Structures are given as structure tokens and as C-alpha cells.
Amino acid sequence: MTKGRVEKVAVLADVHGVLPALEAVLAESGVRGADRVVLAGDLAAGPLPVATLDLLAGLGDRAVWVSGNADRELVEYRRGRRTEIPDPIAPWAAERLRADQVELLAGLPATATLDVAGLGRVLFCHATPRDDEEVVLVDSRPDRWAEVLSGVGDDVSAVVCGHTHMPYVRLTHGRLVINPGSVGMPYGRPGAHWALLGPGETVSLRRTAYDADAACARIAAASGFPDAAAWADEYVRARNSAEDALAAFGPGDGRPPGGGAGRHGV
């Protein structure tokens, strides 16, 4: 999927149905002023999936949607292609979605490409350009990066990915790689993480602070998920450190195992 040249792009990944976090980010001037808002996957698998997707749909033509592994799993579950999902909240979220929302998620592309002023051709994906749940991290080995980027065209100057819920910018094999972090389930520190691209070759990792107490109370009251209060306390408050997350995700890129990153994991 390819779109035309744009001046400013906001990137939101891994919202995971955390509506208060999404509302806070969408109110940011950088997002309101962006030409495009790229939604880099894992949007609805969380405590308020229906309202989250409705709010994102309200972005209209400004939104550039990309599918994540959790979005794919919700569709597969609803369509009977799988009977379980490792993330405990995901089957519950899948059952909440309206039929039109299932269709929306089912039709999302795996990647999108934009020509961004100052940055050139930027490829957006969820995990890696070739797989929606493959793991790469800021400190992944150079040969691992070469492997996962091997199918990317020479005309692509930057790759934006999510999935691991930890923001970073890294230069590898001549390309800039950007992870905006997670809007709804941050690892390392609280707040809704996102990124702003362009103009002038600018990449800005952003963090929007919002009222965690109010958000947790709202999720507990409005969700309907039986463990909503505990879920919100763990993820809205970012109880899992970046070090926990690196230890949990690390084996996915071939390093020795160790540690954990809560119930969500990979």
C-alpha cells in the first residue's frame, strides 16, 4: 500500500484498546496538525475495543491503517480460525467487536509506504516488514537487522515498526529504524508513547502524560472485562520495566532467554 508525499506524519502503535490514552494523544497539537496519522497495528486488543476503533475511524482519510498480529488474531478468533489467543484479554475483546469492525480489521494491509518530506520513502509495519510478530529490538545484532530488512527495497530510507512497546531510533545498514513505542501499553515508563516524522529529516519520539488514576478508574467501570481493574493497573501504570520487556522479548531475536514482561508478553 502506497500513499503520496506528505509533510508531517504522526505514528500511533499498540493502542490496545486503551481509550483514555488514545484520546490524550489525539488531542496533541502534533497529531491534530499531521497530514497523516499512521496506525501501526495492535489497535483493539484491550479493555475498550469498540470505542477505540470508532474513535480511530473518525480520523477519516487522514488515517493510514496497518494490521498488527493482535488485530489478525481477533479476526481469526471471531471467524473460527483459532480457538484461543495467548493474550488473555484478546478473546474477550474479539467477542465485543461489531461485525463491521471485524471486517475493518480483516481488510488492513500488512505494510504502508509514504514519501515523507525530509525523510524520503518510509515503510510502516507492525513488527517487521515481513512478519507481524517477528521480534527486533534496539540492541538486536546487525546480522539480525540485515535478515529482517533483506526484502525491503533500496528506495526505502526508513522503516517504522511497533510490536515491542518500547520507543527507539536506530541507524542500521544505511536505514533509519523508528519504533514509536506503545500508546496504550508502555513498557518502561507511564504515558502514551508515539512519534512525529518530518519535515526537515526530523524524527521526534513523543510521550503524552495523562491522568493514570482517572484512566484506570474509567477502564474498570466501563470495560466489562472481568480483570479490567488489574489489567489497567499493570499496563496503564507501566508496571513492567524496559529491562523486563527486553528480557522477555530478547529470545525472539535469538539471544539467551530470561525475565518476563507481564501477561501480555510477545
N, C-alpha and C positions, 0 to 999 in steps of 0.2 A: 504494500500500500504506500503510495507516494503522494505527497501534497506539495503545493508551491512554496516559493521563498517567503519567509516571514522575518520580521524584525525581532520579536520578543516571544519567548516560549516559556510557560510555566509547566513544570513536570510534577505530577502527583502520583505516587505509587503506594501500594499496600495500604489502602484506606481501611479495609477490613470491617466495613460496616460501622465505623465509629463516627457517627453523625456529628457530634459536637466538635470533634477535631476537624472534620471536613468543612463545617460551617466557618470555623475560625480561619482556615486557610483561604477559603473563597472570599472572605471579607478583606484580605490583604490587598493593598493597592497594586502590588506587583502582579498578582493574579488577575485582578479586575482590569488591569491595563495590558495584559498579554494578548497578543494576536491569536495565539493558540494555547490551549490547555491540554497537554498530553496526559492521559490517564493510563499509567503503565502497569495495569493489572492488579489482581487480588483486591477487588473493589468491594465485594458484598459479603464475603465470608466472615461474618461477625455479628454483633448483637442487634443492629438496626439495619438489616439489609435492604428492605423495601424502600424506606425513606432515603437511604443513602443513594440508591440507584435513581430514584426520582429526582433528587437534587442534582446529581450529575447530568441527567438527561436534560435538565433545564439550561445547561450550558449551550445547547443547540449546536450550531455549526462551528463554534469555537473549539469544541472538544474533539480530540483525536484519541480514539479508544484503542487500547491494546489488551489482548487477553493474557491473564496470568494462570498459573496452574490451579489456583483455588477457584477461579471463575470456571475453568474447564471442568473441574471436579463437581461443582454444583450442578452443572448441566448434565454431566454423566449420571449423577445420582438421581436427579429428577426424571431422567429418561430411562432409568433402569439398567444402565450400562455398568454400574457398580453398586454394590450393596453396603459399602462403608467408605468413610473418609477418615484418615488418621487424625485430623484436627477435630476435636470433639464438638465444637460449635458449628462446624460446617454442615452436617446433615440437618440440623435444626434450621439453619439459615436457608438451606436449599428448599425445604418444605414451605417456607414463608413466601418465597418469590411468586409473583404473579406469572401467568403463562407468557405474557408479553416480555417480561423481564428475563425469563429463561431464554426466549428467542433472541433477545438482545445480546445476552452473553454468548449464546451459541454462535452468533454471527461475527464475533470480534476477530480481527486479524492477529496473527502472532507477532507481527512487527509493523512499524510505520516509519516512513522516512520524510524528513523535512529539510529543506535548504534554509539554514538559519544564518542571518546576517552576521558576518564576522567569524563564524564557526565552520561554515560550509555545509556539506551534506552530513546530516546527523541521523543515525539509525536508532530507533527506540524499540526496546523489547522488554520482557518481564525479567527473565533470569539471564539468559544469554541469547544471542541471535539465532541459535539453532535449536534451543530446547527451553521449555517454560519452567523447568525446575532444576536445571543444572546449577551448580554452585561455583562461583568465583568470588574472591574476596580481595580487599585492598592489598593484602600481602600474599596473594597467590603467586606461585612460581612463574617466571617468564615463559617456560615451555607450556604451562597450563593455559596462560593467556593466548599464546600462539595457537594452541589447539582449538579453543572455543571461538576464536576470531578468524579461523582459517577460511571460512566460507564468505566472509564479508568482502564486498567489492572494494577495489582500490580507490574508488571515488568517495568512499565514506571516510570522513576525517574524525568523527567522534561517534561513540556508542553510549547510549544511556540505558541503564538496566536497574532493576529493583531487586525484589525477592528476599534479600538478606536483611532488610530493615536497618541497615547501617550506612550513613552517608559518607561518601568519599569522592575524591577526584584523583585519577592516576593517569600518567602517560605511559603507554606500553606499546611497543612495536610501531611507533610512529603515530599512534591514535590516542586521543583523549578518551578515557572511560569515566563516566559520571554515574554515581548512584545517589539519588536524591534522599535516600532513607525512607522511612515509613510515616505516612500521615497518622495512621491510627494505632499502630503497634510498635512504637520505637524501642530499640534496644540501646541502652547506654545512658540516656537522659530523657526526661519527660519533654513533652511538647510535640507539635505536629511538624514533621520534617518534610521539606520539599525543595525544589531547585528552580532557579530562574536562569535562562540562557539568552545571550545576546542583549544588545548589539555590541560591537567592538571586541569580539572574541571573549566576552565576559561569561564566566560560569560562577554563579553565586549559590552556595548552599544556604538555605534559609531554615529557620526554626521559629514557628509561631507558638508563643505561650498562650495557654487558655486555662480556665478555671477547672482544675482536675477534680476538686471536690464536687462541684456542680455537675460536671460531666459524669462522674461515677454514680451520683445520685439519680441523674436523669436516665442513664442506661439501666440501672437496677429497677427503676419504676416503669420504664416504657418498653423494655425489650421483650419480656416473656420467656427468654431463655432461662432455664432453672438455675443455672450458676452465673447469671449475669453480673451480680454484685462482685463475686470473687474474680470473674474474668476481667471486669473493668478495673478492679483494684490492681491486678497484676500488670495489665498491659497499658492502660491509660497512665498509670503512675510509673511505668517503665521499671518494674522491679528487677528485670533481667539486665545485667550489665553487658557492656560491649564485649568484655572478656568472656563472659558466659556464652554469648552468642558465637563468638569466634571459635570457641572450643567445640560447640555443638555443630556448627556448620563446617568446620575445618576438614573432617574426614571426607566430606563430599567433594573436595578438590584434591584428595589423595594424601593429606597429611595425617599424622597419628591421631587417634580419637582421644576424647576427654571432655569432661564438663557437660553442661546442659544449658538449654535456653527456654525452660518452661514447657508448658503443654503444647504450645504451637510448634516448636521445633522447626524443621525444614518444611 
